[in-house]
Amino acid sequence: MSQSGRTVYIAGDHNVRCDVCGFVYKRSDFMMQWNNLLACGECYDPKHPQLNIRGYVDKQSVKDARPESDNDDDLRFYTPTSGDDL
């Protein structure tokens, strides 16, 4: 930190190496990223909003499912019609 060109002493503010670029800065200039990397102000990368999207479980079953049948007599609802029937 500097104030009018002078470096200001902050107790407990030690030198830290940036996990992204490797440059050394004071700890007060760093932020913890979402992926647990300690990054300087220039390298800090906020978490992208699309990384927060979570999937959801949907029902895979078919509503009112009926078993298939090989028997043609099960076609109860089908009545063949011709032009004379109308």
Secondary structure per residue as TSV (DSSP state, phi and psi in degrees):
chain	resnum	aa	ss	phi	psi
A	1	M	-	360.0	140.5
A	2	S	E	-132.1	147.4
A	3	Q	E	-130.2	111.0
A	4	S	T	54.1	43.9
A	5	G	T	86.3	-5.7
A	6	R	E	-107.1	145.6
A	7	T	E	-81.4	131.1
A	8	V	-	-98.6	133.6
A	9	Y	-	-80.8	129.8
A	10	I	-	-122.5	121.6
A	11	A	T	-62.4	131.6
A	12	G	T	81.1	2.8
A	13	D	-	-90.4	95.6
A	14	H	-	-96.1	169.3
A	15	N	E	-78.2	138.1
A	16	V	E	-137.1	142.7
A	17	R	E	-92.8	131.5
A	18	C	-	-67.0	132.3
A	19	D	T	-70.7	-17.6
A	20	V	T	-94.8	-56.3
A	21	C	T	-98.7	-21.8
A	22	G	-	89.4	-2.7
A	23	F	-	-76.4	156.1
A	24	V	E	-101.8	128.9
A	25	Y	E	-136.4	175.1
A	26	K	E	-76.0	149.7
A	27	R	G	-60.4	-30.9
A	28	S	G	-68.1	-15.2
A	29	D	G	-90.4	1.1
A	30	F	E	-103.2	155.5
A	31	M	E	-134.7	147.1
A	32	M	E	-85.0	125.1
A	33	Q	-	-80.6	171.9
A	34	W	T	-66.1	-22.2
A	35	N	T	-101.2	22.3
A	36	N	S	63.5	28.5
A	37	L	-	-98.5	137.5
A	38	L	E	-87.3	112.7
A	39	A	E	-120.7	144.6
A	40	C	E	-73.1	173.9
A	41	G	T	-61.3	-32.3
A	42	E	T	-77.6	-31.1
A	43	C	T	-94.4	-8.8
A	44	Y	-	-60.5	129.2
A	45	D	-	-125.7	107.1
A	46	P	-	-67.7	158.3
A	47	K	-	-68.7	132.8
A	48	H	-	-70.4	138.9
A	49	P	G	-59.4	-29.1
A	50	Q	G	-72.5	-14.5
A	51	L	G	-74.9	-11.9
A	52	N	G	-90.2	-5.8
A	53	I	-	-73.1	129.0
A	54	R	-	-114.6	143.0
A	55	G	-	-76.0	166.3
A	56	Y	-	-132.5	155.3
A	57	V	-	-87.3	125.4
A	58	D	-	-111.8	158.0
A	59	K	-	-74.7	126.9
A	60	Q	-	-95.3	-7.3
A	61	S	S	-79.0	156.4
A	62	V	-	-93.4	130.1
A	63	K	T	-71.5	134.0
A	64	D	T	56.5	48.5
A	65	A	-	-73.0	145.3
A	66	R	-	-124.4	143.6
A	67	P	-	-71.8	147.6
A	68	E	-	-75.4	148.3
A	69	S	-	-128.4	143.8
A	70	D	S	-89.8	-8.0
A	71	N	-	-86.5	125.5
A	72	D	G	-72.8	-16.1
A	73	D	G	-70.4	-15.0
A	74	D	G	-76.1	-3.8
A	75	L	-	-84.5	61.9
A	76	R	T	-68.2	-30.6
A	77	F	T	-89.9	-1.7
A	78	Y	-	-99.0	118.9
A	79	T	-	-122.0	115.2
A	80	P	-	-67.1	135.3
A	81	T	-	-124.7	157.1
A	82	S	-	-128.0	178.6
A	83	G	T	-65.0	-28.1
A	84	D	T	-70.2	-28.2
A	85	D	T	-73.0	-20.0
A	86	L	-	-87.1	360.0
